[in-house]
Amino acid sequence: MRTILFDPANGAAGDMIIGALLDAGADESLVTRAMSSVVQEPAITKVKRRGITATYIHTRAGEGTRTLEEVIERLSVAEASDEGLKMAERVFRRIHDAEARVHGDHPHFHEVGADDAIADVVGACTALLSLSPDSISVLPVPLGMGTIHSAHGLMPVPAPATAYILESSGLTVRPATEETGELTTPTGAALLAEFFSSYGGKPPADGQIASVGYGAGTRDPADRPNVLRVMVLETEGSGIWVDILETNVDDVDGELIAAAMTRLHREGARDVSASPLIMKKGRPGHLIRVICRPEDSERLAMILAEELGTLGVRCIPSVHRFIADRRFITVRLPEGDEIGVKIGSWEGKTLTVKAEFDSVEAAAIRHGQPVREVKWRVEEAARKELNEWT
């Protein structure tokens, strides 16, 4: 079991989270490619923050704002895994919902809609997934104290959007007792909230520290090391415990089912599926199945009822879920394309070698080749590389 423990003692921002994950062993090539595809290649350097060596990320992005729709459109062309892009979209929807609560209907993001925020979110999600976490824990998030300048003028710390993001996150916060300025940004808060929602819940079990990473913030105050720490913990165990929620519906159209599945994913479900079935009186219907953490069962069951109008949700509690080890490698084709490959293994034995389909399809279109042929070449190259490592 692998738990990633975030320690934002001195704050959290997108660049700090990426830096810490890279420092702890995340795949730099995947992160660089994902960030480069939405802005340009980031500068990754080692810096000192009050004596602590940390990884610093500079996105080299320009200024500008976008609507949520424009942000999502920008994400659609990013060279990242489907899972990473879906996670990044959920992060921006968290920020958008918080901004809407603060300002009402508004056409644009401001600081969080700029290129650097888009690159930070895509990079952070890619970095996290490359470490193949089984669970995530987040130590108390500092709120900071004072004021900051924003696109709307002078704002209190934490920024109103940050406060709203943290309100519904389930994360523990730590109030400041003295003037600190902004410690946790909206982007940092939304990333930690999404990571915790997707993988978090219970404190990590006893185990060993496999790696430690520090990510540096831009500022370098004299009174504290402006870094975020990540620890990767390895604990014994071959799986986790989950609940399975099920309900049958025969009077809900496909668009509503799709919307419900999207919301359930956004609200922290580990997996959601819909299967066709024949119900009473021969009516066609669907079986909706949700896999989730036990502590999320009641909340997600309520969402099923709200979105689908179902009057009953079955809960199969405390199912032990075995999880294969997952990691990513990058394969470079002779034509120059770099394509990510997900490797699944169990007790050291490789089970699956799967190329990222969107990248394969893009390469096939660029070179006028069949998608099937490019996919085969990538996966064969990955298998050869794995054999050379072993």
C-alpha positions, 0 to 999 in steps of 0.5 A: 500500500502506498500513501502520499502524505502532504505536509503543507505546514508553510502553505500550498500552491500549485507550483509547490505541490508539483515541486514536492511530488517531483522531488519525491519521485514523480515522473518528470518527463510526463509532467514536463510534457503535460505542462509544455502542451498547455504553455511551454516547457517549464523550468525545473530547478533546485533552490534553497528556502531557509536552508532546505533544498527544494524543487522549484517550478517556473511555468514561463506562462504569460498573463490572461484570463479565461472562462471555465469553458475556455479552460476546459477546452485548453485542457482537452489538448493537453498531453496527459492521461485521461484520468489526469485530465478528468482530475484537472477538470474537477479541480477547476470546477471546484475553483469555479464553484467557489469563485461563483459563490464569492462574486456571483455569475462571472464570465472569467476566472482571474488569477486561477484562469491564467496559463500558469494555473492551467499548467500547474493543475495539469502538472500536479495531477500528472505528477500525483498519478505517476506515483500510483497512490493507494491513499492520500493524507493531508496534514492541517492546511494553514489559512494565513492572515492579513491581506492580498492584492487581487484582480478585485482589489484588496482581499482578506487572507485566506482569499474568499475563494480559498475559504469556500474551497476548504469549507467543503473539502473535508480537510483540516485547517490551521488558523494563523496567529500572526500576520503571514500573508497568503499561505494557501492559494485557491489553486493549492487548496483545490488540488489538495481537496481533489486529491483528498476526495479522490484518494483520502479519508483515513490516516496512513497506517504504520509503515516506512517512508519510501521517499521525501520531497520538498516543493518551493514557493516563489517567495523566500521569507526570512522567518520560515522555509517556504516549502511544502513537503510530501512523504511517500509511505509504504505500508503492508497490505494488498488492497483497501476496503470500499463500499459498493452502492447499487440502484436500478432505474428504468425511467431516467434518460441517458443524459441524466445518467451521464450527468449523475455519473459525472457528479459522483466522480467529482464528489469522490467516487472511486468508480461509477458504471452504468449497465443495461438490464431488463427490469419488471414488466420487461422494461429496459433500465440501467444498473448504476454501480458506485465504488466508494470509500465507506465514509462517503457512502451515505453522501453519495447515496443521497446524490444518487437519489437527488440526480436519478430520483431513485427511492432505494440504494443498496449498500454492499459494505466493507468489500476488500478491493485488491489493487495492482501496482501502477506506474508510468513510463515514457516511450519515444518513437523513431519519429520523435513522439513521446507517449506515456504507457501505464504499467500494471503489476502484481507482486513484481509480475507485469500484468498490463502494458497500455499506451495512453490512447489519446497520445497514440491517436494524435501520433497516428494522425500526425504520421498518417499511420493506423492507430492500431499499428502505432499502439502496437509499436509503443506497447512493444517498445515498452515491453522491451524496455521492461525486459531490459530493466529486469 
